[in-house]
Amino acid sequence: MEYIQRIIGLREDNDLKQSEIAKVLNKSQQGYSHLENQKARFTIDDLIKLCQFYNVSADYILGFTNDMKPLPKN
């Protein structure tokens, strides 16, 4: 799935380990690894946290756009 590659790419581009993103999502490193390896599914809450952490839109992560523009300020 394309969104998995986007999530892995964001993590690698930021020189982060799976364990670091696992903490952001309140998961174990193994639990996060299962997400990247598609043994488990990301929840909507996971997606929201990743968007906020990386400051990118859900449209970018989900592959609807290639534009990595930052999230709008509320």
CHARMM internal coordinates of N, CA and C (Angstrom, degrees):
IC EDIT
DIST 1 N 1 CA 1.4529
DIST 1 CA 1 C 1.5205
ANGL 1 N 1 CA 1 C 109.10
DIST 1 C 2 N 1.2917
ANGL 1 CA 1 C 2 N 114.32
DIHE 1 N 1 CA 1 C 2 N 137.77
DIST 2 N 2 CA 1.4673
ANGL 1 C 2 N 2 CA 119.21
DIHE 1 CA 1 C 2 N 2 CA -175.15
DIST 2 CA 2 C 1.5236
ANGL 2 N 2 CA 2 C 112.89
DIHE 1 C 2 N 2 CA 2 C -61.82
DIST 2 C 3 N 1.3231
ANGL 2 CA 2 C 3 N 117.45
DIHE 2 N 2 CA 2 C 3 N -36.70
DIST 3 N 3 CA 1.4616
ANGL 2 C 3 N 3 CA 118.73
DIHE 2 CA 2 C 3 N 3 CA -176.83
DIST 3 CA 3 C 1.5226
ANGL 3 N 3 CA 3 C 111.69
DIHE 2 C 3 N 3 CA 3 C -64.91
DIST 3 C 4 N 1.3217
ANGL 3 CA 3 C 4 N 117.77
DIHE 3 N 3 CA 3 C 4 N -30.78
DIST 4 N 4 CA 1.4700
ANGL 3 C 4 N 4 CA 120.70
DIHE 3 CA 3 C 4 N 4 CA 177.36
DIST 4 CA 4 C 1.5266
ANGL 4 N 4 CA 4 C 108.98
DIHE 3 C 4 N 4 CA 4 C -62.75
DIST 4 C 5 N 1.3246
ANGL 4 CA 4 C 5 N 116.70
DIHE 4 N 4 CA 4 C 5 N -43.91
DIST 5 N 5 CA 1.4644
ANGL 4 C 5 N 5 CA 120.20
DIHE 4 CA 4 C 5 N 5 CA 179.24
DIST 5 CA 5 C 1.5199
ANGL 5 N 5 CA 5 C 111.11
DIHE 4 C 5 N 5 CA 5 C -64.35
DIST 5 C 6 N 1.3293
ANGL 5 CA 5 C 6 N 117.30
DIHE 5 N 5 CA 5 C 6 N -35.59
DIST 6 N 6 CA 1.4670
ANGL 5 C 6 N 6 CA 120.18
DIHE 5 CA 5 C 6 N 6 CA 177.11
DIST 6 CA 6 C 1.5242
ANGL 6 N 6 CA 6 C 110.56
DIHE 5 C 6 N 6 CA 6 C -64.77
DIST 6 C 7 N 1.3227
ANGL 6 CA 6 C 7 N 116.63
DIHE 6 N 6 CA 6 C 7 N -43.46
DIST 7 N 7 CA 1.4670
ANGL 6 C 7 N 7 CA 121.03
DIHE 6 CA 6 C 7 N 7 CA -178.66
DIST 7 CA 7 C 1.5259
ANGL 7 N 7 CA 7 C 110.58
DIHE 6 C 7 N 7 CA 7 C -66.29
DIST 7 C 8 N 1.3090
ANGL 7 CA 7 C 8 N 116.55
DIHE 7 N 7 CA 7 C 8 N -42.93
DIST 8 N 8 CA 1.4720
ANGL 7 C 8 N 8 CA 120.31
DIHE 7 CA 7 C 8 N 8 CA 177.46
DIST 8 CA 8 C 1.5235
ANGL 8 N 8 CA 8 C 109.26
DIHE 7 C 8 N 8 CA 8 C -64.18
DIST 8 C 9 N 1.3301
ANGL 8 CA 8 C 9 N 116.89
DIHE 8 N 8 CA 8 C 9 N -43.55
DIST 9 N 9 CA 1.4642
ANGL 8 C 9 N 9 CA 121.31
DIHE 8 CA 8 C 9 N 9 CA 179.56
DIST 9 CA 9 C 1.5186
ANGL 9 N 9 CA 9 C 112.66
DIHE 8 C 9 N 9 CA 9 C -60.54
DIST 9 C 10 N 1.3273
ANGL 9 CA 9 C 10 N 116.72
DIHE 9 N 9 CA 9 C 10 N -42.76
DIST 10 N 10 CA 1.4628
ANGL 9 C 10 N 10 CA 119.86
DIHE 9 CA 9 C 10 N 10 CA 178.15
DIST 10 CA 10 C 1.5281
ANGL 10 N 10 CA 10 C 110.67
DIHE 9 C 10 N 10 CA 10 C -61.79
DIST 10 C 11 N 1.3141
ANGL 10 CA 10 C 11 N 116.10
DIHE 10 N 10 CA 10 C 11 N -43.00
DIST 11 N 11 CA 1.4736
ANGL 10 C 11 N 11 CA 119.84
DIHE 10 CA 10 C 11 N 11 CA -179.61
DIST 11 CA 11 C 1.5218
ANGL 11 N 11 CA 11 C 110.19
DIHE 10 C 11 N 11 CA 11 C -63.84
DIST 11 C 12 N 1.3319
ANGL 11 CA 11 C 12 N 116.50
DIHE 11 N 11 CA 11 C 12 N -47.87
DIST 12 N 12 CA 1.4691
ANGL 11 C 12 N 12 CA 120.16
DIHE 11 CA 11 C 12 N 12 CA -177.91
DIST 12 CA 12 C 1.5262
ANGL 12 N 12 CA 12 C 111.96
DIHE 11 C 12 N 12 CA 12 C -67.68
DIST 12 C 13 N 1.3242
ANGL 12 CA 12 C 13 N 117.32
DIHE 12 N 12 CA 12 C 13 N -39.28
DIST 13 N 13 CA 1.4711
ANGL 12 C 13 N 13 CA 120.76
DIHE 12 CA 12 C 13 N 13 CA 178.81
DIST 13 CA 13 C 1.5270
ANGL 13 N 13 CA 13 C 111.93
DIHE 12 C 13 N 13 CA 13 C -62.30
DIST 13 C 14 N 1.3150
ANGL 13 CA 13 C 14 N 116.43
DIHE 13 N 13 CA 13 C 14 N -26.58
DIST 14 N 14 CA 1.4674
ANGL 13 C 14 N 14 CA 121.49
DIHE 13 CA 13 C 14 N 14 CA 179.34
DIST 14 CA 14 C 1.5221
ANGL 14 N 14 CA 14 C 112.20
DIHE 13 C 14 N 14 CA 14 C -97.96
DIST 14 C 15 N 1.3410
ANGL 14 CA 14 C 15 N 116.03
DIHE 14 N 14 CA 14 C 15 N 11.53
DIST 15 N 15 CA 1.4783
ANGL 14 C 15 N 15 CA 122.35
DIHE 14 CA 14 C 15 N 15 CA 178.84
DIST 15 CA 15 C 1.5225
ANGL 15 N 15 CA 15 C 112.17
DIHE 14 C 15 N 15 CA 15 C 51.30
DIST 15 C 16 N 1.3196
ANGL 15 CA 15 C 16 N 116.02
DIHE 15 N 15 CA 15 C 16 N 46.16
DIST 16 N 16 CA 1.4563
ANGL 15 C 16 N 16 CA 121.51
DIHE 15 CA 15 C 16 N 16 CA -179.61
DIST 16 CA 16 C 1.5213
ANGL 16 N 16 CA 16 C 110.36
DIHE 15 C 16 N 16 CA 16 C -109.18
DIST 16 C 17 N 1.3087
ANGL 16 CA 16 C 17 N 115.33
DIHE 16 N 16 CA 16 C 17 N 149.69
DIST 17 N 17 CA 1.4556
ANGL 16 C 17 N 17 CA 121.73
DIHE 16 CA 16 C 17 N 17 CA 176.87
DIST 17 CA 17 C 1.5247
ANGL 17 N 17 CA 17 C 108.70
DIHE 16 C 17 N 17 CA 17 C -91.79
DIST 17 C 18 N 1.3238
ANGL 17 CA 17 C 18 N 115.45
DIHE 17 N 17 CA 17 C 18 N 158.54
DIST 18 N 18 CA 1.4573
ANGL 17 C 18 N 18 CA 119.87
DIHE 17 CA 17 C 18 N 18 CA 176.76
DIST 18 CA 18 C 1.5288
ANGL 18 N 18 CA 18 C 111.12
DIHE 17 C 18 N 18 CA 18 C -55.78
DIST 18 C 19 N 1.3206
ANGL 18 CA 18 C 19 N 116.46
DIHE 18 N 18 CA 18 C 19 N -38.14
DIST 19 N 19 CA 1.4707
ANGL 18 C 19 N 19 CA 119.88
DIHE 18 CA 18 C 19 N 19 CA -177.87
DIST 19 CA 19 C 1.5325
ANGL 19 N 19 CA 19 C 111.22
DIHE 18 C 19 N 19 CA 19 C -63.37
DIST 19 C 20 N 1.3334
ANGL 19 CA 19 C 20 N 117.31
DIHE 19 N 19 CA 19 C 20 N -32.10
DIST 20 N 20 CA 1.4587
ANGL 19 C 20 N 20 CA 120.12
DIHE 19 CA 19 C 20 N 20 CA 179.83
DIST 20 CA 20 C 1.5298
ANGL 20 N 20 CA 20 C 111.14
DIHE 19 C 20 N 20 CA 20 C -70.24
DIST 20 C 21 N 1.3213
ANGL 20 CA 20 C 21 N 116.76
DIHE 20 N 20 CA 20 C 21 N -40.74
DIST 21 N 21 CA 1.4645
ANGL 20 C 21 N 21 CA 119.96
DIHE 20 CA 20 C 21 N 21 CA 178.34
DIST 21 CA 21 C 1.5180
ANGL 21 N 21 CA 21 C 109.98
DIHE 20 C 21 N 21 CA 21 C -73.15
DIST 21 C 22 N 1.3126
ANGL 21 CA 21 C 22 N 116.83
DIHE 21 N 21 CA 21 C 22 N -33.32
DIST 22 N 22 CA 1.4693
ANGL 21 C 22 N 22 CA 120.57
DIHE 21 CA 21 C 22 N 22 CA 176.66
DIST 22 CA 22 C 1.5285
ANGL 22 N 22 CA 22 C 110.13
DIHE 21 C 22 N 22 CA 22 C -57.14
DIST 22 C 23 N 1.3190
ANGL 22 CA 22 C 23 N 117.24
DIHE 22 N 22 CA 22 C 23 N -40.25
DIST 23 N 23 CA 1.4685
ANGL 22 C 23 N 23 CA 120.85
DIHE 22 CA 22 C 23 N 23 CA 178.49
DIST 23 CA 23 C 1.5291
ANGL 23 N 23 CA 23 C 111.28
DIHE 22 C 23 N 23 CA 23 C -63.77
DIST 23 C 24 N 1.3264
ANGL 23 CA 23 C 24 N 116.51
DIHE 23 N 23 CA 23 C 24 N -39.94
DIST 24 N 24 CA 1.4638
ANGL 23 C 24 N 24 CA 120.95
DIHE 23 CA 23 C 24 N 24 CA 178.25
DIST 24 CA 24 C 1.5278
ANGL 24 N 24 CA 24 C 109.98
DIHE 23 C 24 N 24 CA 24 C -60.20
DIST 24 C 25 N 1.3258
ANGL 24 CA 24 C 25 N 116.36
DIHE 24 N 24 CA 24 C 25 N -37.15
DIST 25 N 25 CA 1.4597
ANGL 24 C 25 N 25 CA 121.28
DIHE 24 CA 24 C 25 N 25 CA -176.99
DIST 25 CA 25 C 1.5278
ANGL 25 N 25 CA 25 C 112.79
DIHE 24 C 25 N 25 CA 25 C -93.63
DIST 25 C 26 N 1.3262
ANGL 25 CA 25 C 26 N 116.93
DIHE 25 N 25 CA 25 C 26 N 4.24
DIST 26 N 26 CA 1.4656
ANGL 25 C 26 N 26 CA 121.76
DIHE 25 CA 25 C 26 N 26 CA -177.66
DIST 26 CA 26 C 1.5282
ANGL 26 N 26 CA 26 C 111.69
DIHE 25 C 26 N 26 CA 26 C 56.85
DIST 26 C 27 N 1.3354
ANGL 26 CA 26 C 27 N 114.48
DIHE 26 N 26 CA 26 C 27 N 47.17
DIST 27 N 27 CA 1.4586
ANGL 26 C 27 N 27 CA 121.47
DIHE 26 CA 26 C 27 N 27 CA 178.59
DIST 27 CA 27 C 1.5217
ANGL 27 N 27 CA 27 C 108.90
DIHE 26 C 27 N 27 CA 27 C -128.48
DIST 27 C 28 N 1.3088
ANGL 27 CA 27 C 28 N 115.61
DIHE 27 N 27 CA 27 C 28 N 165.31
DIST 28 N 28 CA 1.4616
ANGL 27 C 28 N 28 CA 119.65
DIHE 27 CA 27 C 28 N 28 CA 172.49
DIST 28 CA 28 C 1.5280
ANGL 28 N 28 CA 28 C 108.05
DIHE 27 C 28 N 28 CA 28 C -77.89
DIST 28 C 29 N 1.3256
ANGL 28 CA 28 C 29 N 116.55
DIHE 28 N 28 CA 28 C 29 N 163.14
DIST 29 N 29 CA 1.4687
ANGL 28 C 29 N 29 CA 120.01
DIHE 28 CA 28 C 29 N 29 CA 176.84
DIST 29 CA 29 C 1.5229
ANGL 29 N 29 CA 29 C 109.38
DIHE 28 C 29 N 29 CA 29 C -60.12
DIST 29 C 30 N 1.3213
ANGL 29 CA 29 C 30 N 116.91
DIHE 29 N 29 CA 29 C 30 N -40.84
DIST 30 N 30 CA 1.4610
ANGL 29 C 30 N 30 CA 120.73
DIHE 29 CA 29 C 30 N 30 CA -179.98
DIST 30 CA 30 C 1.5291
ANGL 30 N 30 CA 30 C 110.58
DIHE 29 C 30 N 30 CA 30 C -64.53
DIST 30 C 31 N 1.3305
ANGL 30 CA 30 C 31 N 116.09
DIHE 30 N 30 CA 30 C 31 N -40.87
DIST 31 N 31 CA 1.4557
ANGL 30 C 31 N 31 CA 119.83
DIHE 30 CA 30 C 31 N 31 CA 177.81
DIST 31 CA 31 C 1.5125
ANGL 31 N 31 CA 31 C 111.50
DIHE 30 C 31 N 31 CA 31 C -61.72
DIST 31 C 32 N 1.3292
ANGL 31 CA 31 C 32 N 116.37
DIHE 31 N 31 CA 31 C 32 N -41.53
DIST 32 N 32 CA 1.4651
ANGL 31 C 32 N 32 CA 119.37
DIHE 31 CA 31 C 32 N 32 CA 178.13
DIST 32 CA 32 C 1.5246
ANGL 32 N 32 CA 32 C 110.85
DIHE 31 C 32 N 32 CA 32 C -67.94
DIST 32 C 33 N 1.3150
ANGL 32 CA 32 C 33 N 117.30
DIHE 32 N 32 CA 32 C 33 N -39.16
DIST 33 N 33 CA 1.4587
ANGL 32 C 33 N 33 CA 121.35
DIHE 32 CA 32 C 33 N 33 CA 177.40
DIST 33 CA 33 C 1.5238
ANGL 33 N 33 CA 33 C 110.69
DIHE 32 C 33 N 33 CA 33 C -58.14
DIST 33 C 34 N 1.3197
ANGL 33 CA 33 C 34 N 116.22
DIHE 33 N 33 CA 33 C 34 N -39.97
DIST 34 N 34 CA 1.4739
ANGL 33 C 34 N 34 CA 120.16
DIHE 33 CA 33 C 34 N 34 CA 177.49
DIST 34 CA 34 C 1.5229
ANGL 34 N 34 CA 34 C 110.91
DIHE 33 C 34 N 34 CA 34 C -61.60
DIST 34 C 35 N 1.3238
ANGL 34 CA 34 C 35 N 117.36
DIHE 34 N 34 CA 34 C 35 N -35.19
DIST 35 N 35 CA 1.4605
ANGL 34 C 35 N 35 CA 120.59
DIHE 34 CA 34 C 35 N 35 CA 177.27
DIST 35 CA 35 C 1.5242
ANGL 35 N 35 CA 35 C 110.70
DIHE 34 C 35 N 35 CA 35 C -65.20
DIST 35 C 36 N 1.3267
ANGL 35 CA 35 C 36 N 116.92
DIHE 35 N 35 CA 35 C 36 N -48.77
DIST 36 N 36 CA 1.4664
ANGL 35 C 36 N 36 CA 120.30
DIHE 35 CA 35 C 36 N 36 CA -179.21
DIST 36 CA 36 C 1.5310
ANGL 36 N 36 CA 36 C 111.85
DIHE 35 C 36 N 36 CA 36 C -65.51
DIST 36 C 37 N 1.3284
ANGL 36 CA 36 C 37 N 117.07
DIHE 36 N 36 CA 36 C 37 N -30.72
DIST 37 N 37 CA 1.4651
ANGL 36 C 37 N 37 CA 121.10
DIHE 36 CA 36 C 37 N 37 CA -179.41
DIST 37 CA 37 C 1.5263
ANGL 37 N 37 CA 37 C 112.30
DIHE 36 C 37 N 37 CA 37 C -92.07
DIST 37 C 38 N 1.3234
ANGL 37 CA 37 C 38 N 116.47
DIHE 37 N 37 CA 37 C 38 N 8.38
DIST 38 N 38 CA 1.4550
ANGL 37 C 38 N 38 CA 124.49
DIHE 37 CA 37 C 38 N 38 CA 176.79
DIST 38 CA 38 C 1.5236
ANGL 38 N 38 CA 38 C 113.56
DIHE 37 C 38 N 38 CA 38 C 60.21
DIST 38 C 39 N 1.3281
ANGL 38 CA 38 C 39 N 116.21
DIHE 38 N 38 CA 38 C 39 N 29.37
DIST 39 N 39 CA 1.4616
ANGL 38 C 39 N 39 CA 121.01
DIHE 38 CA 38 C 39 N 39 CA 172.18
DIST 39 CA 39 C 1.5278
ANGL 39 N 39 CA 39 C 109.75
DIHE 38 C 39 N 39 CA 39 C -88.66
DIST 39 C 40 N 1.3328
ANGL 39 CA 39 C 40 N 116.13
DIHE 39 N 39 CA 39 C 40 N -12.26
DIST 40 N 40 CA 1.4600
ANGL 39 C 40 N 40 CA 123.95
DIHE 39 CA 39 C 40 N 40 CA 175.71
DIST 40 CA 40 C 1.5233
ANGL 40 N 40 CA 40 C 106.95
DIHE 39 C 40 N 40 CA 40 C -142.86
DIST 40 C 41 N 1.3195
ANGL 40 CA 40 C 41 N 116.82
DIHE 40 N 40 CA 40 C 41 N 165.11
DIST 41 N 41 CA 1.4639
ANGL 40 C 41 N 41 CA 121.23
DIHE 40 CA 40 C 41 N 41 CA -178.15
DIST 41 CA 41 C 1.5246
ANGL 41 N 41 CA 41 C 111.32
DIHE 40 C 41 N 41 CA 41 C -110.75
DIST 41 C 42 N 1.3209
ANGL 41 CA 41 C 42 N 114.58
DIHE 41 N 41 CA 41 C 42 N 144.34
DIST 42 N 42 CA 1.4556
ANGL 41 C 42 N 42 CA 120.89
DIHE 41 CA 41 C 42 N 42 CA 173.55
DIST 42 CA 42 C 1.5254
ANGL 42 N 42 CA 42 C 108.68
DIHE 41 C 42 N 42 CA 42 C -69.61
DIST 42 C 43 N 1.3252
ANGL 42 CA 42 C 43 N 116.23
DIHE 42 N 42 CA 42 C 43 N 141.99
DIST 43 N 43 CA 1.4589
ANGL 42 C 43 N 43 CA 120.55
DIHE 42 CA 42 C 43 N 43 CA 174.91
DIST 43 CA 43 C 1.5300
ANGL 43 N 43 CA 43 C 108.58
DIHE 42 C 43 N 43 CA 43 C -92.65
DIST 43 C 44 N 1.3174
ANGL 43 CA 43 C 44 N 115.13
DIHE 43 N 43 CA 43 C 44 N 169.50
DIST 44 N 44 CA 1.4662
ANGL 43 C 44 N 44 CA 119.82
DIHE 43 CA 43 C 44 N 44 CA 174.79
DIST 44 CA 44 C 1.5244
ANGL 44 N 44 CA 44 C 109.66
DIHE 43 C 44 N 44 CA 44 C -60.46
DIST 44 C 45 N 1.3288
ANGL 44 CA 44 C 45 N 117.29
DIHE 44 N 44 CA 44 C 45 N -39.90
DIST 45 N 45 CA 1.4708
ANGL 44 C 45 N 45 CA 120.51
DIHE 44 CA 44 C 45 N 45 CA 177.86
DIST 45 CA 45 C 1.5222
ANGL 45 N 45 CA 45 C 111.28
DIHE 44 C 45 N 45 CA 45 C -61.23
DIST 45 C 46 N 1.3436
ANGL 45 CA 45 C 46 N 116.88
DIHE 45 N 45 CA 45 C 46 N -39.82
DIST 46 N 46 CA 1.4667
ANGL 45 C 46 N 46 CA 120.79
DIHE 45 CA 45 C 46 N 46 CA 176.29
DIST 46 CA 46 C 1.5220
ANGL 46 N 46 CA 46 C 110.12
DIHE 45 C 46 N 46 CA 46 C -60.72
DIST 46 C 47 N 1.3281
ANGL 46 CA 46 C 47 N 116.52
DIHE 46 N 46 CA 46 C 47 N -45.14
DIST 47 N 47 CA 1.4595
ANGL 46 C 47 N 47 CA 121.06
DIHE 46 CA 46 C 47 N 47 CA -179.45
DIST 47 CA 47 C 1.5207
ANGL 47 N 47 CA 47 C 111.23
DIHE 46 C 47 N 47 CA 47 C -61.31
DIST 47 C 48 N 1.3234
ANGL 47 CA 47 C 48 N 116.51
DIHE 47 N 47 CA 47 C 48 N -43.93
DIST 48 N 48 CA 1.4676
ANGL 47 C 48 N 48 CA 120.51
DIHE 47 CA 47 C 48 N 48 CA 179.56
DIST 48 CA 48 C 1.5307
ANGL 48 N 48 CA 48 C 110.11
DIHE 47 C 48 N 48 CA 48 C -61.51
DIST 48 C 49 N 1.3253
ANGL 48 CA 48 C 49 N 116.88
DIHE 48 N 48 CA 48 C 49 N -46.26
DIST 49 N 49 CA 1.4647
ANGL 48 C 49 N 49 CA 120.44
DIHE 48 CA 48 C 49 N 49 CA 179.98
DIST 49 CA 49 C 1.5213
ANGL 49 N 49 CA 49 C 111.60
DIHE 48 C 49 N 49 CA 49 C -62.23
DIST 49 C 50 N 1.3359
ANGL 49 CA 49 C 50 N 117.08
DIHE 49 N 49 CA 49 C 50 N -40.10
DIST 50 N 50 CA 1.4689
ANGL 49 C 50 N 50 CA 119.90
DIHE 49 CA 49 C 50 N 50 CA 178.98
DIST 50 CA 50 C 1.5278
ANGL 50 N 50 CA 50 C 110.81
DIHE 49 C 50 N 50 CA 50 C -66.51
DIST 50 C 51 N 1.3209
ANGL 50 CA 50 C 51 N 117.15
DIHE 50 N 50 CA 50 C 51 N -41.34
DIST 51 N 51 CA 1.4691
ANGL 50 C 51 N 51 CA 120.52
DIHE 50 CA 50 C 51 N 51 CA 177.64
DIST 51 CA 51 C 1.5248
ANGL 51 N 51 CA 51 C 110.57
DIHE 50 C 51 N 51 CA 51 C -59.69
DIST 51 C 52 N 1.3208
ANGL 51 CA 51 C 52 N 115.83
DIHE 51 N 51 CA 51 C 52 N -44.87
DIST 52 N 52 CA 1.4597
ANGL 51 C 52 N 52 CA 119.73
DIHE 51 CA 51 C 52 N 52 CA 179.85
DIST 52 CA 52 C 1.5245
ANGL 52 N 52 CA 52 C 111.23
DIHE 51 C 52 N 52 CA 52 C -67.61
DIST 52 C 53 N 1.3099
ANGL 52 CA 52 C 53 N 117.66
DIHE 52 N 52 CA 52 C 53 N -41.87
DIST 53 N 53 CA 1.4587
ANGL 52 C 53 N 53 CA 121.56
DIHE 52 CA 52 C 53 N 53 CA -178.23
DIST 53 CA 53 C 1.5326
ANGL 53 N 53 CA 53 C 111.25
DIHE 52 C 53 N 53 CA 53 C -64.43
DIST 53 C 54 N 1.3375
ANGL 53 CA 53 C 54 N 116.28
DIHE 53 N 53 CA 53 C 54 N -47.34
DIST 54 N 54 CA 1.4684
ANGL 53 C 54 N 54 CA 120.30
DIHE 53 CA 53 C 54 N 54 CA -178.00
DIST 54 CA 54 C 1.5265
ANGL 54 N 54 CA 54 C 112.54
DIHE 53 C 54 N 54 CA 54 C -87.09
DIST 54 C 55 N 1.3395
ANGL 54 CA 54 C 55 N 117.35
DIHE 54 N 54 CA 54 C 55 N -8.55
DIST 55 N 55 CA 1.4626
ANGL 54 C 55 N 55 CA 122.95
DIHE 54 CA 54 C 55 N 55 CA -178.09
DIST 55 CA 55 C 1.5270
ANGL 55 N 55 CA 55 C 111.62
DIHE 54 C 55 N 55 CA 55 C 57.15
DIST 55 C 56 N 1.3283
ANGL 55 CA 55 C 56 N 114.93
DIHE 55 N 55 CA 55 C 56 N 49.90
DIST 56 N 56 CA 1.4656
ANGL 55 C 56 N 56 CA 121.87
DIHE 55 CA 55 C 56 N 56 CA 175.75
DIST 56 CA 56 C 1.5267
ANGL 56 N 56 CA 56 C 107.80
DIHE 55 C 56 N 56 CA 56 C -132.94
DIST 56 C 57 N 1.3167
ANGL 56 CA 56 C 57 N 115.91
DIHE 56 N 56 CA 56 C 57 N 160.79
DIST 57 N 57 CA 1.4541
ANGL 56 C 57 N 57 CA 120.70
DIHE 56 CA 56 C 57 N 57 CA -179.01
DIST 57 CA 57 C 1.5279
ANGL 57 N 57 CA 57 C 111.39
DIHE 56 C 57 N 57 CA 57 C -78.48
DIST 57 C 58 N 1.3122
ANGL 57 CA 57 C 58 N 114.80
DIHE 57 N 57 CA 57 C 58 N 156.87
DIST 58 N 58 CA 1.4702
ANGL 57 C 58 N 58 CA 120.11
DIHE 57 CA 57 C 58 N 58 CA 173.52
DIST 58 CA 58 C 1.5246
ANGL 58 N 58 CA 58 C 109.14
DIHE 57 C 58 N 58 CA 58 C -63.03
DIST 58 C 59 N 1.3330
ANGL 58 CA 58 C 59 N 117.55
DIHE 58 N 58 CA 58 C 59 N -33.22
DIST 59 N 59 CA 1.4673
ANGL 58 C 59 N 59 CA 120.45
DIHE 58 CA 58 C 59 N 59 CA 177.19
DIST 59 CA 59 C 1.5265
ANGL 59 N 59 CA 59 C 110.95
DIHE 58 C 59 N 59 CA 59 C -57.84
DIST 59 C 60 N 1.3211
ANGL 59 CA 59 C 60 N 117.49
DIHE 59 N 59 CA 59 C 60 N -39.18
DIST 60 N 60 CA 1.4588
ANGL 59 C 60 N 60 CA 120.61
DIHE 59 CA 59 C 60 N 60 CA 178.02
DIST 60 CA 60 C 1.5268
ANGL 60 N 60 CA 60 C 110.59
DIHE 59 C 60 N 60 CA 60 C -66.56
DIST 60 C 61 N 1.3230
ANGL 60 CA 60 C 61 N 116.60
DIHE 60 N 60 CA 60 C 61 N -51.03
DIST 61 N 61 CA 1.4647
ANGL 60 C 61 N 61 CA 119.81
DIHE 60 CA 60 C 61 N 61 CA -177.66
DIST 61 CA 61 C 1.5284
ANGL 61 N 61 CA 61 C 110.54
DIHE 60 C 61 N 61 CA 61 C -60.86
DIST 61 C 62 N 1.3190
ANGL 61 CA 61 C 62 N 117.13
DIHE 61 N 61 CA 61 C 62 N -39.88
DIST 62 N 62 CA 1.4625
ANGL 61 C 62 N 62 CA 120.65
DIHE 61 CA 61 C 62 N 62 CA -177.25
DIST 62 CA 62 C 1.5228
ANGL 62 N 62 CA 62 C 113.35
DIHE 61 C 62 N 62 CA 62 C -80.05
DIST 62 C 63 N 1.3224
ANGL 62 CA 62 C 63 N 117.38
DIHE 62 N 62 CA 62 C 63 N -5.58
DIST 63 N 63 CA 1.4579
ANGL 62 C 63 N 63 CA 121.07
DIHE 62 CA 62 C 63 N 63 CA 175.47
DIST 63 CA 63 C 1.5154
ANGL 63 N 63 CA 63 C 115.49
DIHE 62 C 63 N 63 CA 63 C 86.92
DIST 63 C 64 N 1.3380
ANGL 63 CA 63 C 64 N 117.88
DIHE 63 N 63 CA 63 C 64 N 13.94
DIST 64 N 64 CA 1.4580
ANGL 63 C 64 N 64 CA 120.57
DIHE 63 CA 63 C 64 N 64 CA 177.92
DIST 64 CA 64 C 1.5206
ANGL 64 N 64 CA 64 C 112.38
DIHE 63 C 64 N 64 CA 64 C -79.26
DIST 64 C 65 N 1.3326
ANGL 64 CA 64 C 65 N 116.43
DIHE 64 N 64 CA 64 C 65 N -17.69
DIST 65 N 65 CA 1.4559
ANGL 64 C 65 N 65 CA 122.07
DIHE 64 CA 64 C 65 N 65 CA 177.12
DIST 65 CA 65 C 1.5228
ANGL 65 N 65 CA 65 C 108.75
DIHE 64 C 65 N 65 CA 65 C -147.57
DIST 65 C 66 N 1.3038
ANGL 65 CA 65 C 66 N 115.50
DIHE 65 N 65 CA 65 C 66 N 155.58
DIST 66 N 66 CA 1.4642
ANGL 65 C 66 N 66 CA 121.01
DIHE 65 CA 65 C 66 N 66 CA 174.58
DIST 66 CA 66 C 1.5180
ANGL 66 N 66 CA 66 C 111.22
DIHE 65 C 66 N 66 CA 66 C -101.06
DIST 66 C 67 N 1.3271
ANGL 66 CA 66 C 67 N 116.62
DIHE 66 N 66 CA 66 C 67 N 2.43
DIST 67 N 67 CA 1.4608
ANGL 66 C 67 N 67 CA 123.07
DIHE 66 CA 66 C 67 N 67 CA -178.71
DIST 67 CA 67 C 1.5370
ANGL 67 N 67 CA 67 C 109.05
DIHE 66 C 67 N 67 CA 67 C -83.46
DIST 67 C 68 N 1.3259
ANGL 67 CA 67 C 68 N 116.52
DIHE 67 N 67 CA 67 C 68 N 118.21
DIST 68 N 68 CA 1.4572
ANGL 67 C 68 N 68 CA 121.50
DIHE 67 CA 67 C 68 N 68 CA -178.47
DIST 68 CA 68 C 1.5302
ANGL 68 N 68 CA 68 C 111.87
DIHE 67 C 68 N 68 CA 68 C -92.30
DIST 68 C 69 N 1.3114
ANGL 68 CA 68 C 69 N 117.73
DIHE 68 N 68 CA 68 C 69 N 34.29
DIST 69 N 69 CA 1.4581
ANGL 68 C 69 N 69 CA 119.75
DIHE 68 CA 68 C 69 N 69 CA -178.33
DIST 69 CA 69 C 1.5211
ANGL 69 N 69 CA 69 C 110.59
DIHE 68 C 69 N 69 CA 69 C -61.20
DIST 69 C 70 N 1.3384
ANGL 69 CA 69 C 70 N 116.81
DIHE 69 N 69 CA 69 C 70 N 146.70
DIST 70 N 70 CA 1.4699
ANGL 69 C 70 N 70 CA 120.50
DIHE 69 CA 69 C 70 N 70 CA -178.23
DIST 70 CA 70 C 1.5233
ANGL 70 N 70 CA 70 C 111.62
DIHE 69 C 70 N 70 CA 70 C -66.51
DIST 70 C 71 N 1.3044
ANGL 70 CA 70 C 71 N 114.62
DIHE 70 N 70 CA 70 C 71 N 160.52
DIST 71 N 71 CA 1.4614
ANGL 70 C 71 N 71 CA 120.78
DIHE 70 CA 70 C 71 N 71 CA 176.39
DIST 71 CA 71 C 1.5257
ANGL 71 N 71 CA 71 C 110.02
DIHE 70 C 71 N 71 CA 71 C -62.87
DIST 71 C 72 N 1.3268
ANGL 71 CA 71 C 72 N 116.67
DIHE 71 N 71 CA 71 C 72 N 146.04
DIST 72 N 72 CA 1.4754
ANGL 71 C 72 N 72 CA 118.65
DIHE 71 CA 71 C 72 N 72 CA 177.07
DIST 72 CA 72 C 1.5222
ANGL 72 N 72 CA 72 C 110.31
DIHE 71 C 72 N 72 CA 72 C -68.03
DIST 72 C 73 N 1.3038
ANGL 72 CA 72 C 73 N 115.63
DIHE 72 N 72 CA 72 C 73 N 147.58
DIST 73 N 73 CA 1.4603
ANGL 72 C 73 N 73 CA 121.71
DIHE 72 CA 72 C 73 N 73 CA 176.22
DIST 73 CA 73 C 1.5189
ANGL 73 N 73 CA 73 C 108.62
DIHE 72 C 73 N 73 CA 73 C -79.60
DIST 73 C 74 N 1.3241
ANGL 73 CA 73 C 74 N 115.81
DIHE 73 N 73 CA 73 C 74 N 137.89
DIST 74 N 74 CA 1.4778
ANGL 73 C 74 N 74 CA 119.68
DIHE 73 CA 73 C 74 N 74 CA 178.19
DIST 74 CA 74 C 1.4958
ANGL 74 N 74 CA 74 C 110.64
DIHE 73 C 74 N 74 CA 74 C -92.47
END
COOR INIT
IC SEED 1 N 1 CA 1 C
IC BUILD
